[in-house]
Amino acid sequence: MLRYYLIAIFASMLLITFMNFIAGTSFFYALINVIIFTAAVFVVDAVVALIVRYLPKKIYNPFKKIYKVKTKERNFLDKIKIKKWKDKIPEMGGKLVGFRKDKLKDPTNNEYVLKFMQETCYAEVMHFWSIFLGFCIIFISPALLSVSIPVACVNAILQILPVWVQRYNRTRLEILYKRNLQTEKKLNLKKAENDNNNTPHAL
């Protein structure tokens, strides 16, 4: 849900402003700088999203090793109870690229499931690079590290959560994809047997 992220962002902005105020900066000056750096990190995230979307599609093959979730990572995701809170992470795919990832609409259609998996790869790469590139805002004004670094850290936290969600969801999508393949194979075999039984045999 978008409102949870907005609450986290505004609460963080107020906290960073208050911390700078306690350190001796005027409240208004601190608030203005927090707003500027927050806007800057949004711009960085938007540019990263745009670049990622225009990279070659072969990069986002969900069966590549880099996208595989190992047992230790799955255990970690289960330990942090991601299943309970993952739906509270905002999903913007429907508005930005016309593909919603908050609901599985056609679970028996493997073409759709594969597209879903690819979209999780897009989102994962985008959020992953935003974690690190968000720290570029410190170069706007090195004298204001007390603002830029906390803002970049908040951005990193808000970016890593959807990375985990994409990886968690993709493991389940892959299971569904393979199950659909098995079901399709069985149906094809059964159809082949029926066609064979219905074919007239020479006496």
RAKAKA-V662424 format. One record per residue. N is the residue number from 1. PHI is phi in whole degrees, -180 to 180 (* if undefined). Layout:
n:N phi:PHI
n:N phi:PHI
This chain:
n:1 phi:*
n:2 phi:-63
n:3 phi:-63
n:4 phi:-67
n:5 phi:-68
n:6 phi:-64
n:7 phi:-62
n:8 phi:-63
n:9 phi:-66
n:10 phi:-67
n:11 phi:-65
n:12 phi:-66
n:13 phi:-61
n:14 phi:-66
n:15 phi:-65
n:16 phi:-64
n:17 phi:-62
n:18 phi:-65
n:19 phi:-64
n:20 phi:-71
n:21 phi:-65
n:22 phi:-63
n:23 phi:-75
n:24 phi:117
n:25 phi:-85
n:26 phi:-63
n:27 phi:-60
n:28 phi:-65
n:29 phi:-64
n:30 phi:-64
n:31 phi:-63
n:32 phi:-60
n:33 phi:-66
n:34 phi:-63
n:35 phi:-63
n:36 phi:-62
n:37 phi:-71
n:38 phi:-66
n:39 phi:-63
n:40 phi:-63
n:41 phi:-70
n:42 phi:-64
n:43 phi:-63
n:44 phi:-59
n:45 phi:-61
n:46 phi:-67
n:47 phi:-65
n:48 phi:-60
n:49 phi:-60
n:50 phi:-66
n:51 phi:-65
n:52 phi:-60
n:53 phi:-67
n:54 phi:-99
n:55 phi:-73
n:56 phi:-54
n:57 phi:-63
n:58 phi:-63
n:59 phi:-65
n:60 phi:-101
n:61 phi:-72
n:62 phi:-65
n:63 phi:-95
n:64 phi:-68
n:65 phi:-59
n:66 phi:-63
n:67 phi:-93
n:68 phi:-75
n:69 phi:-104
n:70 phi:-80
n:71 phi:-58
n:72 phi:-61
n:73 phi:-68
n:74 phi:-62
n:75 phi:-64
n:76 phi:-63
n:77 phi:-64
n:78 phi:-68
n:79 phi:-67
n:80 phi:-87
n:81 phi:57
n:82 phi:-61
n:83 phi:-61
n:84 phi:-80
n:85 phi:-115
n:86 phi:-62
n:87 phi:-75
n:88 phi:-86
n:89 phi:-79
n:90 phi:-62
n:91 phi:-112
n:92 phi:-106
n:93 phi:-59
n:94 phi:-63
n:95 phi:-84
n:96 phi:-88
n:97 phi:-125
n:98 phi:77
n:99 phi:-132
n:100 phi:-83
n:101 phi:-116
n:102 phi:-91
n:103 phi:-141
n:104 phi:-94
n:105 phi:-82
n:106 phi:-136
n:107 phi:-65
n:108 phi:-93
n:109 phi:-96
n:110 phi:-69
n:111 phi:-64
n:112 phi:-68
n:113 phi:-62
n:114 phi:-65
n:115 phi:-61
n:116 phi:-60
n:117 phi:-62
n:118 phi:-65
n:119 phi:-66
n:120 phi:-67
n:121 phi:-69
n:122 phi:-55
n:123 phi:-63
n:124 phi:-62
n:125 phi:-63
n:126 phi:-60
n:127 phi:-68
n:128 phi:-61
n:129 phi:-72
n:130 phi:-66
n:131 phi:-57
n:132 phi:-87
n:133 phi:-72
n:134 phi:-61
n:135 phi:-74
n:136 phi:-63
n:137 phi:-66
n:138 phi:-67
n:139 phi:-81
n:140 phi:-62
n:141 phi:-157
n:142 phi:-57
n:143 phi:-77
n:144 phi:-114
n:145 phi:-63
n:146 phi:-67
n:147 phi:-107
n:148 phi:-65
n:149 phi:-66
n:150 phi:-60
n:151 phi:-64
n:152 phi:-65
n:153 phi:-67
n:154 phi:-62
n:155 phi:-59
n:156 phi:-61
n:157 phi:-64
n:158 phi:-71
n:159 phi:-89
n:160 phi:-72
n:161 phi:-61
n:162 phi:-67
n:163 phi:-61
n:164 phi:-63
n:165 phi:-64
n:166 phi:-62
n:167 phi:-70
n:168 phi:-64
n:169 phi:-66
n:170 phi:-67
n:171 phi:-62
n:172 phi:-74
n:173 phi:-66
n:174 phi:-66
n:175 phi:-61
n:176 phi:-64
n:177 phi:-60
n:178 phi:-67
n:179 phi:-65
n:180 phi:-64
n:181 phi:-62
n:182 phi:-64
n:183 phi:-63
n:184 phi:-64
n:185 phi:-64
n:186 phi:-64
n:187 phi:-65
n:188 phi:-66
n:189 phi:-65
n:190 phi:-65
n:191 phi:-65
n:192 phi:-64
n:193 phi:-65
n:194 phi:-64
n:195 phi:-65
n:196 phi:-68
n:197 phi:-71
n:198 phi:-88
n:199 phi:-80
n:200 phi:-64
n:201 phi:-104
n:202 phi:-70
n:203 phi:-78
